[in-house]
């Protein structure tokens, strides 16, 4: 059998050492193999035998890998980072891949993530040494899996960058959490999250002019706030992924610096397309393939240890599904309602939309309280992170069609009488609507957001929420005025959604209802939430809770799983396999909450606020270290714990559930619990005895 061939960028043809020419292109390999040309030569074993010298072309990690080197006589050194690669493949397979079909994934073979063949070698150049070396991975080398699992995956041969590789593979590896080795978790604890959030804000501010220039040649003539409103919901989502993945890469390099590691990367030639911001979140931020590609670009910019061996898979292509932009009366009506000064919000009645819109017809009072999306300390934190400078390729691959298809004005006139309007949460996913808000804000007007769920005011750090919502003139909360060290002009008001269910619990169903939350295996939000490995422990705690319940209570238990999102742990189906007696809760959630005998929550969030407003008997349990909360919210948890409402272990929560389930109404209506519930509602789920509309109109007229 002939030895394997390698496509070497910048190598010397061993067949013609004197001329070093590529017959296919007639180019000098020492200076011309930088723009995509390649040459099929003998394997690395022959290169070692001849002990050929090469000229190591140096490129800093911050330099654009797509630009040629300054000296035409230099070539890329054959080593681990992006500009020093050796790809084991056949030229004909590469050409065949480029001609493959248009939709979905296109590969030269069925599994491009299959680990490299055992006989493959990795070429390296150490420091200033110009000798080409062949380093064959030893039998003890372990493969670092970044995304997709290979066809054969033995725990003693691999290290997992994170648990996301097992999304959709849990039937093959039911006990993956205990069998496999995972890379260290670098984002544990409040300080690590705070630093990452600060870096994300700094990176968003830094990249904003570049993205604006990509979308509009005259972007510099438009106000900065125009681009902040228009781009931050998507760009902030992208920068969260970049910062989170880069911090993980640095932790992996430090942890496995002295280990022999093989690394399988995706080439930069991969193709991605996203329809809109929501599509990018689902297939980009939570997509295995895009994350593999993003990891690859960041690993290329890092300085890899000499004991790491890099190979490349075939390019892949993922295209957005075609969406028909057909006209419909429903879409037209929705767009018309979004143009109201107070658009439709969840839980707000139609009559209130019009009433509140009229209350906003005045000139806005006082100076603007809008703040920049990043502060000086955020930019300083970003510099200390030593992130790669060039992000153009990542931005190009991640830009959704919803942004590239927009038109932009050449200039925007400023108003002398600033107005104010409410921004719907639809702004996160609707670029056309967001452009209207951006034009409104760029004219000198003001925006405000309204709280639409849990986490607001509860978690210590909220990255994207702070950049998009808290940065505006005002934020109308459900009762809180402060969230850690976040800068926010929070105005507390009783929210109509909570007012409609005030004291509405009746408990006629005589069931125990357990409600869960999302379990993403990627850290796609830099908020104070559990890390990917802590998410695995969070699901295991559910099993511990159900296993500790008595048979009588378990027979009357319903479990409500979270809706399915990509790259997540199995939820209801997994629990039903483990606990066959468990019944899943179907249909709208709120009727079940109001009818249950006892509600159990394993997380804080919207369901907790609604339960307290509706006066539903509630038990809480979660590991506090996995959910960093504000001091104010933590103080309520301490008081809940004293009254037996909150527990830090699922076993204690199950014991309490068995004890109070038969007499839940009597227990919950106790004077101490009701007094504490009212105090909690005044801070996080404010309700009032009378109609809340007059309070809203008064507040809106004063904005």
Secondary structure as GFF3:
##gff-version 3
##sequence-region A 1 703
A	DSSP	beta_strand	6	8	.	.	.	ID=ss1
A	DSSP	beta_strand	21	22	.	.	.	ID=ss2
A	DSSP	beta_strand	27	28	.	.	.	ID=ss3
A	DSSP	beta_strand	40	41	.	.	.	ID=ss4
A	DSSP	alpha_helix	44	50	.	.	.	ID=ss5
A	DSSP	three_ten_helix	82	84	.	.	.	ID=ss6
A	DSSP	beta_strand	86	87	.	.	.	ID=ss7
A	DSSP	alpha_helix	91	98	.	.	.	ID=ss8
A	DSSP	beta_strand	122	124	.	.	.	ID=ss9
A	DSSP	beta_strand	133	135	.	.	.	ID=ss10
A	DSSP	beta_strand	142	145	.	.	.	ID=ss11
A	DSSP	beta_strand	158	160	.	.	.	ID=ss12
A	DSSP	three_ten_helix	163	166	.	.	.	ID=ss13
A	DSSP	alpha_helix	176	179	.	.	.	ID=ss14
A	DSSP	alpha_helix	190	215	.	.	.	ID=ss15
A	DSSP	three_ten_helix	219	221	.	.	.	ID=ss16
A	DSSP	alpha_helix	224	255	.	.	.	ID=ss17
A	DSSP	beta_strand	261	265	.	.	.	ID=ss18
A	DSSP	beta_strand	271	272	.	.	.	ID=ss19
A	DSSP	alpha_helix	277	279	.	.	.	ID=ss20
A	DSSP	pi_helix	280	285	.	.	.	ID=ss21
A	DSSP	alpha_helix	288	301	.	.	.	ID=ss22
A	DSSP	beta_strand	308	312	.	.	.	ID=ss23
A	DSSP	beta_strand	317	318	.	.	.	ID=ss24
A	DSSP	alpha_helix	329	338	.	.	.	ID=ss25
A	DSSP	alpha_helix	350	359	.	.	.	ID=ss26
A	DSSP	alpha_helix	376	385	.	.	.	ID=ss27
A	DSSP	alpha_helix	392	398	.	.	.	ID=ss28
A	DSSP	alpha_helix	401	404	.	.	.	ID=ss29
A	DSSP	beta_strand	420	422	.	.	.	ID=ss30
A	DSSP	three_ten_helix	425	428	.	.	.	ID=ss31
A	DSSP	alpha_helix	431	442	.	.	.	ID=ss32
A	DSSP	beta_strand	446	450	.	.	.	ID=ss33
A	DSSP	alpha_helix	463	465	.	.	.	ID=ss34
A	DSSP	pi_helix	466	470	.	.	.	ID=ss35
A	DSSP	beta_strand	474	477	.	.	.	ID=ss36
A	DSSP	beta_strand	490	492	.	.	.	ID=ss37
A	DSSP	alpha_helix	496	499	.	.	.	ID=ss38
A	DSSP	beta_strand	512	515	.	.	.	ID=ss39
A	DSSP	alpha_helix	532	548	.	.	.	ID=ss40
A	DSSP	alpha_helix	551	554	.	.	.	ID=ss41
A	DSSP	beta_strand	557	560	.	.	.	ID=ss42
A	DSSP	alpha_helix	572	578	.	.	.	ID=ss43
A	DSSP	beta_strand	583	584	.	.	.	ID=ss44
A	DSSP	alpha_helix	589	595	.	.	.	ID=ss45
A	DSSP	beta_strand	598	601	.	.	.	ID=ss46
A	DSSP	alpha_helix	606	614	.	.	.	ID=ss47
A	DSSP	beta_strand	618	621	.	.	.	ID=ss48
A	DSSP	three_ten_helix	624	626	.	.	.	ID=ss49
A	DSSP	alpha_helix	631	642	.	.	.	ID=ss50
A	DSSP	beta_strand	646	647	.	.	.	ID=ss51
A	DSSP	alpha_helix	650	660	.	.	.	ID=ss52
A	DSSP	three_ten_helix	661	663	.	.	.	ID=ss53
A	DSSP	alpha_helix	664	668	.	.	.	ID=ss54
A	DSSP	alpha_helix	671	684	.	.	.	ID=ss55
A	DSSP	alpha_helix	693	701	.	.	.	ID=ss56
###
